[in-house]
Amino acid sequence: MREELTPLGKLVTLIARALVDNPEQVMVRESANEHHPRVELSVSPDDIGKVIGKDGRTAQSIRMLLGAAAMRAGKRAHLDIVD
């Protein structure tokens, strides 16, 4: 049984699946903390470079989008990219 993602988790999933070659291997998990959610993103080992990007720019952009969406919801979210 899969747990339902919040809109923040769905946003990260959508962005990550658009970036990688193996979108079926994108997994997003969320912590239960209501005001400071932690979103964990894991992708195929072949795609980790695409999610992180050159000098971490892609990962930073994903974090910025997540932060903007979270702020709009009155929260502060954190993204962890798990390898």
FENNORLIN-V288016 format. One record per residue. N is the residue number from 1. RES is the residue in three letters. BURIAL is + if it has 24 or more other ideal C-beta (glycine too) atoms within 12 Angstrom, else -. Layout:
N RES BURIAL
N RES BURIAL
This chain:
1 MET -
2 ARG -
3 GLU -
4 GLU -
5 LEU -
6 THR +
7 PRO -
8 LEU +
9 GLY +
10 LYS -
11 LEU +
12 VAL +
13 THR +
14 LEU -
15 ILE +
16 ALA +
17 ARG +
18 ALA -
19 LEU +
20 VAL +
21 ASP -
22 ASN -
23 PRO -
24 GLU -
25 GLN -
26 VAL +
27 MET +
28 VAL +
29 ARG +
30 GLU +
31 SER -
32 ALA -
33 ASN -
34 GLU -
35 HIS -
36 HIS -
37 PRO +
38 ARG +
39 VAL +
40 GLU +
41 LEU +
42 SER +
43 VAL +
44 SER -
45 PRO -
46 ASP -
47 ASP +
48 ILE +
49 GLY -
50 LYS +
51 VAL +
52 ILE +
53 GLY -
54 LYS -
55 ASP -
56 GLY -
57 ARG -
58 THR +
59 ALA +
60 GLN -
61 SER -
62 ILE +
63 ARG +
64 MET -
65 LEU +
66 LEU +
67 GLY +
68 ALA -
69 ALA +
70 ALA +
71 MET -
72 ARG -
73 ALA -
74 GLY -
75 LYS +
76 ARG -
77 ALA +
78 HIS -
79 LEU +
80 ASP -
81 ILE +
82 VAL -
83 ASP -
